Amino acid sequence: EAIHEQVHIAVKESDVVLFLVDAKSGLTDLDLMIARQLRKEASDKSILAVNKAETKTAEYELDTYRALGIDEIHPVSALHGNGVADLLDSVVKRLSRKHSPPQESLEPEIMLAIVGRPNAGKSSLVNKLLGQNRMIVHHEPGTTRDSIDSEMLYNDKRVVLIDTAGLRKRSHVKQDMEYYSNLRAIQSIERCDICVLMVDVKAGIGVQDLRILRKIQEMHKGVLLAWNKWDIMEKDHRTFDQLVAQTRKDYMELRFIPMVSISAMTGQRVTAVIDTALDIKERLKTRVPSADFENNVFSWVRVHPHPAIPENPVRFLGAKQVDAPYPLFRFFVTNPKEISPAYLRYLTNKIYENYNFDGCPVTLDFRPIAKPKHGATGQHIRSDEEEM
């Protein structure tokens, strides 16, 4: 039933419908049923393509397909390429009649990739936001196999929703189709602005959720966490706040990730996903004044210096934010390779705590200070490659 609904939507929204039948099988009851439906819904834009018609016999039997009631018939052979060019010419001719000269398309306000483990409710969320069943939904995990873009208007803003296949652990991907579904989901993360990490509130945070989060952060994308299936939770007015506090205590990676509770099934608070994503996108544009940031960095370093390394001491000599699509901060230090992971986390946390970058991929870049040129005393000179 869900597949029939998807076909109905596709036929309704299309400009040309190609109805493909098999010449070797002849007319079937299913062909007659589909043709009857097309005559009702798309008689003026349907083309019949009779495939596997490379033999003389198939050409002689072509008239039998007129029983389907579709005026334009093209015998083709997808295997050998016979008739494909004529079919394509017919499609282009119909499209040119329907379409006015292309207008410049507006860039979407935001592109949202809905990601998560299988059966987290990603397709249900997209359907609820769109107000129609554009995605096939089933209780079995793995129903969505491809990444599908859908557009909607939200408060006069053009929003693109990218429904993705559930991302499985690599060792659990046993079929080629699953491998390519995973690959396309990752490509969707690359081209989006913000990711919505969907988590089944009953299942809780899993190892795979944290892997997906790391992948999002590696690609420097904004992210928010949506606790789905909130309608089936036993709860009171404190439940959500307690869940958020406990999650941030248990998982340091989620300390500065905005969270919302939703029900993709009932529609409860689903628009909060878009509102929160739009807020994160605005925060991605935040620029911190250089003097203020550098003063804060020196203050943080004085309060909590980098662990002592006698042979290769780490000293901070400057810092500023660099122009980038995400919050990128460059530090000029001695011996940058000696920066410890713990100190990297300390500085990152300080930036989150002092500036409003929740949901943004704060990234730190450490650069060495060039050695003084011959004859210079008491001065550090940056090389051309190190100019910010």
C-alpha positions as CSV (number, residue, x, y, z in Angstrom):
1,E,0.0,0.0,0.0
2,A,2.8,2.4,0.9
3,I,4.5,1.7,-2.5
4,H,1.3,2.3,-4.4
5,E,1.0,5.7,-2.6
6,Q,4.6,6.5,-3.6
7,V,3.8,5.7,-7.3
8,H,0.7,7.8,-7.2
9,I,2.7,10.8,-5.9
10,A,5.4,10.3,-8.5
11,V,2.9,10.1,-11.3
12,K,1.1,13.2,-10.1
13,E,4.3,15.3,-9.8
14,S,6.0,14.1,-13.0
15,D,6.0,15.8,-16.4
16,V,6.4,12.6,-18.4
17,V,5.6,9.0,-17.4
18,L,7.5,6.1,-19.0
19,F,5.5,2.9,-18.8
20,L,7.9,0.0,-19.4
21,V,6.6,-3.5,-20.4
22,D,8.4,-6.7,-21.4
23,A,8.0,-7.8,-25.0
24,K,9.1,-11.4,-24.1
25,S,6.5,-11.8,-21.4
26,G,3.7,-10.3,-23.5
27,L,0.8,-8.4,-21.9
28,T,0.1,-9.3,-18.3
29,D,-2.8,-8.6,-15.9
30,L,-0.5,-6.3,-14.0
31,D,0.3,-4.3,-17.2
32,L,-3.4,-3.9,-17.9
33,M,-4.0,-2.7,-14.3
34,I,-1.2,-0.2,-14.4
35,A,-2.4,1.1,-17.8
36,R,-5.9,1.5,-16.5
37,Q,-4.6,3.6,-13.6
38,L,-2.4,5.7,-16.0
39,R,-5.3,6.4,-18.3
40,K,-7.1,7.9,-15.3
41,E,-4.3,9.9,-13.9
42,A,-1.8,10.7,-16.7
43,S,-3.2,9.8,-20.1
44,D,-1.8,13.0,-21.6
45,K,1.8,12.5,-20.4
46,S,2.3,8.7,-20.7
47,I,4.7,7.0,-23.2
48,L,4.7,3.2,-23.5
49,A,8.2,1.7,-23.9
50,V,8.2,-2.0,-25.0
51,N,11.6,-3.4,-23.9
52,K,13.4,-6.4,-25.3
53,A,12.0,-5.7,-28.7
54,E,15.2,-6.4,-30.6
55,T,13.7,-9.3,-32.6
56,K,11.6,-9.1,-35.8
57,T,8.8,-11.1,-34.0
58,A,8.6,-8.4,-31.3
59,E,8.1,-5.7,-34.0
60,Y,5.2,-7.7,-35.6
61,E,3.5,-8.1,-32.2
62,L,3.8,-4.4,-31.3
63,D,0.1,-3.6,-32.2
64,T,-1.0,-6.0,-29.4
65,Y,0.2,-3.4,-26.9
66,R,-2.4,-0.8,-28.2
67,A,-4.8,-2.7,-26.0
68,L,-3.2,-0.8,-23.1
69,G,-4.8,2.4,-24.4
70,I,-1.6,4.5,-24.6
71,D,-1.2,6.3,-27.9
72,E,2.6,6.7,-28.1
73,I,4.5,3.4,-28.3
74,H,8.2,2.9,-28.7
75,P,9.9,-0.5,-29.2
76,V,13.3,-0.5,-27.5
77,S,16.1,-2.7,-26.4
78,A,17.8,-1.5,-23.3
79,L,20.5,-4.2,-23.7
80,H,21.4,-3.3,-27.3
81,G,20.4,0.4,-27.3
82,N,17.9,0.0,-30.1
83,G,15.2,2.7,-30.2
84,V,16.5,4.4,-27.0
85,A,17.5,7.6,-28.9
86,D,14.0,7.9,-30.4
87,L,12.4,7.4,-27.0
88,L,14.7,10.0,-25.5
89,D,13.8,12.5,-28.3
90,S,10.2,12.0,-27.6
91,V,10.6,12.7,-23.9
92,V,12.7,15.8,-24.5
93,K,10.0,17.1,-27.0
94,R,7.3,16.7,-24.4
95,L,9.4,18.4,-21.8
96,S,10.1,21.3,-24.0
97,R,6.4,21.8,-24.6
98,K,5.6,21.8,-20.9
99,H,8.5,23.9,-19.6
100,S,9.0,27.6,-19.9
101,P,12.6,29.0,-20.0
102,P,14.3,27.9,-16.8
103,Q,14.3,30.5,-14.1
104,E,17.1,31.0,-11.6
105,S,16.3,28.7,-8.6
106,L,16.6,30.1,-5.1
107,E,19.1,28.5,-2.8
108,P,17.5,26.8,0.1
109,E,17.6,28.5,3.5
110,I,18.9,25.2,5.0
111,M,19.6,21.6,4.0
112,L,18.8,19.2,6.7
113,A,20.1,15.6,6.7
114,I,18.1,13.2,8.9
115,V,20.5,10.6,10.1
116,G,20.7,7.8,12.6
117,R,20.5,4.1,13.2
118,P,18.0,2.0,11.3
119,N,14.4,2.2,12.5
120,A,15.0,5.5,14.5
121,G,12.0,7.2,12.8
122,K,13.8,9.2,10.1
123,S,11.3,8.7,7.3
124,S,8.4,9.2,9.7
125,L,9.8,12.6,10.7
126,V,10.2,13.7,7.0
127,N,6.7,12.6,6.2
128,K,5.2,14.4,9.2
129,L,7.1,17.6,8.4
130,L,6.0,17.4,4.7
131,G,2.4,16.6,5.7
132,Q,2.3,13.7,3.3
133,N,3.7,10.2,3.1
134,R,6.6,10.8,0.7
135,M,8.7,8.2,2.4
136,I,7.9,4.5,2.8
137,V,7.6,3.7,6.5
138,H,7.7,0.2,8.0
139,H,8.4,-1.3,11.4
140,E,11.2,-3.4,9.9
141,P,14.6,-1.6,10.0
142,G,16.3,-0.8,6.7
143,T,13.1,0.2,4.7
144,T,14.9,3.3,3.3
145,R,17.7,2.3,1.0
146,D,18.6,5.6,-0.6
147,S,19.0,9.3,0.3
148,I,15.9,11.2,-0.8
149,D,15.6,15.0,-1.0
150,S,12.3,16.7,-0.3
151,E,11.5,20.4,-0.3
152,M,9.1,22.3,1.9
153,L,8.3,25.9,2.9
154,Y,8.6,26.7,6.6
155,N,7.7,30.3,7.6
156,D,8.5,31.4,4.0
157,K,11.9,29.7,4.1
158,R,12.8,27.0,1.6
159,V,14.0,23.9,3.5
160,V,15.4,20.8,1.9
161,L,15.0,17.6,4.0
162,I,17.3,14.7,3.1
163,D,16.0,11.3,4.3
164,T,18.9,8.8,4.6
165,A,19.2,5.1,5.1
166,G,20.0,4.0,8.6
167,L,23.7,3.9,9.2
168,R,24.9,0.5,10.3
169,K,28.2,-0.5,11.8
170,R,30.6,-1.4,9.0
171,S,31.0,-5.0,10.1
172,H,27.2,-5.5,10.0
173,V,26.9,-4.4,6.4
174,K,26.6,-7.7,4.6
175,Q,25.0,-6.8,1.2
176,D,26.1,-4.6,-1.6
177,M,22.9,-2.6,-1.3
178,E,23.5,-1.9,2.3
179,Y,27.1,-0.8,1.5
180,Y,25.9,1.7,-1.1
181,S,23.0,2.9,1.2
182,N,25.6,3.6,3.9
183,L,27.8,5.4,1.3
184,R,24.9,7.6,0.1
185,A,24.0,8.5,3.6
186,I,27.5,9.7,4.3
187,Q,27.5,11.7,1.1
188,S,24.2,13.3,2.3
189,I,26.1,14.4,5.4
190,E,28.7,16.0,3.2
191,R,26.3,18.2,1.3
192,C,23.9,19.2,4.1
193,D,24.2,22.3,6.4
194,I,22.9,20.7,9.6
195,C,22.4,17.0,10.6
196,V,19.5,15.8,12.8
197,L,20.7,12.8,14.7
198,M,17.6,10.7,15.4
199,V,17.7,8.5,18.5
200,D,14.9,6.2,19.7
201,V,14.4,7.3,23.2
202,K,13.5,3.8,24.3
203,A,16.8,2.4,22.8
204,G,18.9,5.2,24.2
205,I,22.4,6.3,22.9
206,G,24.3,3.5,21.3
207,V,27.9,3.1,20.1
208,Q,26.7,3.6,16.5
209,D,25.1,6.9,17.4
210,L,28.5,8.1,18.7
211,R,30.2,6.9,15.5
212,I,27.7,8.8,13.4
213,L,28.2,11.9,15.5
214,R,32.0,11.7,15.0
215,K,31.5,11.4,11.2
216,I,29.3,14.5,11.3
217,Q,31.9,16.4,13.3
218,E,34.7,15.3,11.0
219,M,32.8,16.8,8.1
220,H,32.4,20.1,10.1
221,K,28.6,20.0,10.0
222,G,26.2,21.4,12.6
223,V,24.2,18.8,14.6
224,L,21.3,18.5,16.9
225,L,19.9,15.4,18.6
226,A,16.2,14.5,18.4
227,W,14.9,12.1,21.0
228,N,12.1,10.3,19.0
229,K,9.1,8.3,20.2
230,W,8.6,10.7,23.1
231,D,4.9,9.9,23.0
232,I,5.4,6.4,24.4
233,M,7.7,7.5,27.3
234,E,6.4,7.5,30.8
235,K,7.2,11.0,31.9
236,D,6.5,14.1,33.9
237,H,7.6,17.8,33.6
238,R,11.1,17.0,34.7
239,T,11.8,13.9,32.5
240,F,13.3,15.7,29.5
241,D,15.6,17.9,31.6
242,Q,16.8,14.9,33.6
243,L,17.4,12.9,30.4
244,V,19.5,15.8,28.8
245,A,21.5,16.3,32.0
246,Q,22.2,12.6,32.4
247,T,23.1,12.2,28.7
248,R,25.6,15.1,28.8
249,K,27.1,13.6,32.0
250,D,27.5,10.1,30.5
251,Y,28.7,11.2,27.0
252,M,31.1,14.1,26.9
253,E,30.7,14.3,23.1
254,L,27.1,15.5,23.6
255,R,27.8,18.2,26.2
256,F,27.2,21.0,23.7
257,I,24.7,19.4,21.3
258,P,21.2,20.9,21.4
259,M,18.5,18.3,22.1
260,V,14.8,18.2,21.4
261,S,12.1,15.6,22.2
262,I,9.7,14.7,19.4
263,S,7.2,12.2,18.2
264,A,7.5,11.6,14.5
265,M,4.4,9.4,14.7
266,T,2.0,12.0,16.3
267,G,3.8,15.2,15.1
268,Q,4.6,16.3,18.6
269,R,7.1,19.2,18.5
270,V,8.5,18.1,15.1
271,T,8.8,21.7,13.9
272,A,11.3,22.3,16.9
273,V,13.7,20.3,14.7
274,I,13.7,22.9,12.0
275,D,13.7,25.9,14.5
276,T,16.7,24.4,16.3
277,A,18.6,23.7,13.0
278,L,18.0,27.2,11.8
279,D,19.4,28.6,15.1
280,I,22.5,26.4,14.7
281,K,23.0,27.6,11.1
282,E,23.0,31.2,12.4
283,R,25.5,30.3,15.1
284,L,27.8,28.9,12.4
285,K,28.2,32.4,11.1
286,T,29.3,33.9,14.4
287,R,32.6,35.8,14.4
288,V,34.5,36.4,17.6
289,P,36.4,39.7,17.9
290,S,40.1,38.8,17.7
291,A,41.3,40.9,20.6
292,D,38.6,39.5,22.9
293,F,39.3,35.9,21.9
294,E,43.1,36.2,22.3
295,N,42.7,37.8,25.7
296,N,40.5,34.9,26.8
297,V,42.9,32.4,25.5
298,F,45.8,33.9,27.5
299,S,43.5,33.9,30.5
300,W,42.6,30.3,30.1
301,V,46.2,29.3,29.7
302,R,47.3,31.2,32.8
303,V,44.6,29.5,34.9
304,H,45.3,26.0,33.5
305,P,48.7,25.8,31.7
306,H,49.6,23.1,29.3
307,P,51.4,20.1,31.0
308,A,55.1,20.8,31.3
309,I,57.3,19.2,28.6
310,P,60.9,20.2,29.5
311,E,62.5,19.4,26.2
312,N,59.7,20.9,24.0
313,P,57.6,23.3,26.1
314,V,54.3,24.5,24.7
315,R,53.8,28.3,24.9
316,F,50.8,30.2,23.4
317,L,51.8,33.3,21.6
318,G,48.6,34.3,19.7
319,A,45.2,33.1,18.6
320,K,42.3,34.3,16.4
321,Q,39.3,33.0,14.6
322,V,39.8,32.2,10.9
323,D,37.3,32.7,8.1
324,A,35.6,29.4,7.4
325,P,32.1,27.9,7.0
326,Y,32.4,26.6,10.6
327,P,34.0,28.0,13.8
328,L,37.7,27.5,13.1
329,F,40.2,28.9,15.6
330,R,44.0,29.1,14.9
331,F,46.5,29.1,17.7
332,F,50.2,30.1,17.3
333,V,52.3,28.1,19.6
334,T,55.7,26.6,20.1
335,N,55.9,22.9,19.5
336,P,52.3,22.4,18.3
337,K,52.8,18.6,17.9
338,E,53.1,18.3,21.6
339,I,49.6,19.6,22.3
340,S,47.9,16.9,24.4
341,P,44.4,15.6,23.5
342,A,43.2,16.5,27.0
343,Y,44.4,20.1,26.5
344,L,42.7,20.3,23.1
345,R,39.4,19.3,24.8
346,Y,40.0,21.9,27.6
347,L,40.4,24.7,25.0
348,T,37.4,23.5,23.0
349,N,35.2,23.3,26.1
350,K,36.3,26.8,27.1
351,I,35.3,28.1,23.6
352,Y,31.9,26.5,23.9
353,E,31.4,27.8,27.5
354,N,32.3,31.4,26.6
355,Y,30.7,31.7,23.1
356,N,27.4,30.6,21.7
357,F,28.5,27.7,19.5
358,D,26.2,24.9,20.7
359,G,25.6,22.4,17.9
360,C,28.5,23.8,15.9
361,P,31.7,21.9,15.0
362,V,34.3,24.0,16.9
363,T,37.7,23.2,15.3
364,L,41.1,24.1,16.6
365,D,44.2,24.5,14.4
366,F,47.7,24.8,15.9
367,R,50.5,26.5,14.0
368,P,54.2,26.8,14.8
369,I,55.9,30.1,15.1
370,A,58.6,30.6,12.5
371,K,62.2,30.8,13.8
372,P,63.6,34.4,13.9
373,K,65.4,35.4,10.8
374,H,69.2,35.9,10.9
375,G,70.0,39.2,12.7
376,A,66.6,39.6,14.3
377,T,66.5,39.7,18.1
378,G,63.5,39.2,20.4
379,Q,61.0,39.0,17.5
380,H,58.9,36.1,16.1
381,I,58.3,36.4,12.4
382,R,55.5,34.4,10.7
383,S,56.3,32.9,7.4
384,D,54.1,33.7,4.4
385,E,52.5,30.2,4.7
386,E,51.5,31.0,8.3
387,E,49.9,34.3,7.7
388,M,46.3,34.3,8.9
